[in-house]
């Protein structure tokens, strides 16, 4: 899937720790994100270090995309999800190797162990079966994990619906 015109993410020449760059757009690690499209809703807030960054769907679509086909147990359906690997986001946030705290707009919070997101395709999904994830399907952003991996059978608490915020776990 190609990002919408004008929304491409390009590796930056150097990493800046995610600080806000005025005319050049936002930097998330080595990725330079162009400014949001006019009127576009910000879906996700990333907080790391002294940086608090809100990103839009268009900006997320411009990041490297991973695909995972997995069963959503609560919905009783299998979807092919697309989104950003949690390890890619953690790396861009300069928090790779730290446990990540993921917040849903419904008040649910989960802590995802670094070992898990570093070794498995845990995705912040923005697309299911080629379409934006609807509210009825627990979107617009949701954390998904492989359903065919025995170690995740007991990790149902990692599935976070309605994701709207991510931070590294303090003190790690």
Backbone torsions as a table, in degrees:
resi	resn	phi	psi	omega
1	UNK	NA	128.7	179.0
2	UNK	-89.0	141.1	177.3
3	UNK	-68.2	154.9	176.8
4	UNK	-57.6	149.3	-179.3
5	UNK	-56.3	135.8	178.0
6	UNK	85.3	5.5	-176.3
7	UNK	-118.6	11.6	-173.2
8	UNK	-63.7	147.0	172.3
9	UNK	-103.4	133.6	179.8
10	UNK	-125.4	139.0	174.6
11	UNK	-58.1	134.7	178.0
12	UNK	-83.6	160.6	-178.5
13	UNK	-65.0	-33.4	178.3
14	UNK	-142.6	158.6	179.2
15	UNK	-87.0	143.8	-176.5
16	UNK	-119.9	6.5	-179.4
17	UNK	77.6	10.7	175.2
18	UNK	89.0	11.2	-178.7
19	UNK	-69.3	161.6	-177.8
20	UNK	-80.1	129.2	176.3
21	UNK	-105.7	128.4	-172.1
22	UNK	-61.0	-83.0	-173.0
23	UNK	-74.1	-28.2	-174.7
24	UNK	-81.9	-3.1	-176.6
25	UNK	95.3	-166.1	-178.9
26	UNK	-91.1	150.5	172.5
27	UNK	-114.1	129.1	174.1
28	UNK	-122.2	96.5	-174.3
29	UNK	60.8	-126.9	-178.8
30	UNK	-85.8	2.0	-179.1
31	UNK	-99.9	128.5	175.7
32	UNK	-100.2	116.3	179.8
33	UNK	-98.8	132.0	176.4
34	UNK	-69.7	159.8	179.8
35	UNK	-58.4	154.5	178.3
36	UNK	-60.7	154.2	175.1
37	UNK	-67.2	150.6	-179.2
38	UNK	-54.9	128.7	177.5
39	UNK	77.6	1.9	-177.6
40	UNK	-74.4	134.2	-178.6
41	UNK	-74.2	138.2	175.1
42	UNK	-84.3	124.6	-174.5
43	UNK	-97.8	-29.4	-169.2
44	UNK	-137.9	134.6	172.6
45	UNK	-108.0	126.7	175.8
46	UNK	-107.3	127.4	179.2
47	UNK	-121.7	123.6	179.6
48	UNK	-155.8	134.7	-175.2
49	UNK	58.8	-128.9	178.0
50	UNK	-100.2	15.4	-175.5
51	UNK	-105.4	136.0	172.3
52	UNK	-129.7	114.7	-172.9
53	UNK	-126.6	130.3	175.2
54	UNK	-104.7	135.6	-178.8
55	UNK	-125.6	156.1	-178.0
56	UNK	-102.8	171.5	175.7
57	UNK	-59.5	-44.2	-179.7
58	UNK	-58.9	-42.0	178.9
59	UNK	-67.5	-39.4	176.6
60	UNK	-64.2	-39.7	179.4
61	UNK	-62.7	-25.2	-178.2
62	UNK	-81.6	-13.0	178.1
63	UNK	-79.5	162.1	178.1
64	UNK	-53.7	134.6	-174.4
65	UNK	-106.2	136.4	173.4
66	UNK	-115.2	152.9	179.6
67	UNK	-122.4	136.8	179.6
68	UNK	-143.7	124.6	173.2
69	UNK	-96.9	121.6	-175.4
70	UNK	-152.0	160.2	180.0
71	UNK	-90.6	129.6	175.1
72	UNK	-92.8	101.6	-172.5
73	UNK	-58.9	-41.1	-176.7
74	UNK	-68.3	-32.4	179.1
75	UNK	-91.5	-12.0	178.8
76	UNK	65.7	29.7	-178.1
77	UNK	-137.1	156.4	174.0
78	UNK	-102.6	133.5	180.0
79	UNK	-125.8	153.7	166.4
80	UNK	-101.0	108.3	-176.4
81	UNK	-94.4	149.5	169.8
82	UNK	-128.1	144.5	179.3
83	UNK	177.4	-161.5	-176.8
84	UNK	-105.4	129.2	175.5
85	UNK	-58.9	139.2	178.3
86	UNK	-59.4	-36.7	179.1
87	UNK	-65.7	-31.1	176.2
88	UNK	-67.0	-44.9	177.7
89	UNK	-63.4	-44.1	-179.9
90	UNK	-61.9	-40.7	178.4
91	UNK	-64.0	-45.8	179.6
92	UNK	-63.9	-29.9	179.1
93	UNK	-84.8	-1.2	-176.5
94	UNK	60.7	36.2	178.9
95	UNK	-126.5	19.4	-179.9
96	UNK	-57.4	131.1	-179.0
97	UNK	94.4	-6.1	176.1
98	UNK	-98.8	144.2	172.9
99	UNK	-59.1	146.6	-178.2
100	UNK	-114.4	137.5	175.6
101	UNK	-101.1	127.9	-177.4
102	UNK	-119.9	130.1	-175.6
103	UNK	-113.8	138.8	173.6
104	UNK	-105.6	152.2	179.9
105	UNK	-67.6	-11.9	177.1
106	UNK	-87.0	6.0	178.4
107	UNK	93.9	-7.9	-179.9
108	UNK	-75.8	140.3	178.3
109	UNK	-133.2	135.4	176.2
110	UNK	-130.5	147.1	172.7
111	UNK	-108.4	121.5	-179.1
112	UNK	-103.7	121.0	-177.1
113	UNK	-64.2	139.0	179.5
114	UNK	-56.6	-42.3	-180.0
115	UNK	-55.7	-38.2	-178.3
116	UNK	-70.8	-48.7	-177.2
117	UNK	-74.6	-20.5	177.7
118	UNK	-77.2	-25.5	-172.6
119	UNK	-114.9	-0.7	-178.8
120	UNK	-138.9	155.3	-179.4
121	UNK	-79.3	72.3	174.5
122	UNK	-86.8	126.1	-169.6
123	UNK	-121.5	139.8	164.2
124	UNK	-86.6	98.9	-173.5
125	UNK	-86.0	138.7	175.9
126	UNK	-119.7	-9.8	-175.0
127	UNK	-138.9	139.3	175.6
128	UNK	-132.0	126.0	-179.0
129	UNK	51.2	40.3	174.5
130	UNK	81.8	3.4	-178.6
131	UNK	-127.6	153.7	173.3
132	UNK	-54.8	143.7	-179.1
133	UNK	-74.4	124.8	-178.1
134	UNK	-80.1	164.1	175.5
135	UNK	-58.8	-39.3	179.8
136	UNK	-65.2	-21.7	178.1
137	UNK	-105.3	22.7	173.0
138	UNK	76.4	26.6	-178.5
139	UNK	-103.6	-171.4	16.7
140	UNK	-82.6	-15.3	175.4
141	UNK	-124.6	137.6	178.4
142	UNK	-146.9	146.8	175.0
143	UNK	-85.8	128.9	177.8
144	UNK	-126.0	151.2	178.7
145	UNK	-137.9	163.3	-177.4
146	UNK	-65.0	131.0	-179.9
147	UNK	-88.4	-12.1	-178.6
148	UNK	-97.3	15.9	-179.7
149	UNK	-110.2	115.2	-176.0
150	UNK	-52.6	-36.9	-176.6
151	UNK	-66.5	-18.3	179.4
152	UNK	-97.0	-1.1	177.0
153	UNK	-61.7	-29.7	180.0
154	UNK	-99.4	10.3	-177.0
155	UNK	-109.8	35.1	178.8
156	UNK	-57.1	-24.8	179.8
157	UNK	-70.4	-12.4	176.5
158	UNK	-75.9	-21.8	179.0
159	UNK	-71.9	109.6	179.1
160	UNK	-112.0	123.7	179.2
161	UNK	-96.7	158.6	175.6
162	UNK	55.0	39.5	-176.4
163	UNK	-59.3	132.4	177.9
164	UNK	-135.6	-2.9	-177.7
165	UNK	-158.1	143.5	174.8
166	UNK	-138.6	140.5	176.7
167	UNK	-145.6	155.2	168.7
168	UNK	-72.7	153.8	176.9
169	UNK	-70.7	126.9	-178.6
170	UNK	-59.8	144.0	173.8
171	UNK	82.5	6.7	178.0
172	UNK	-109.3	NA	NA
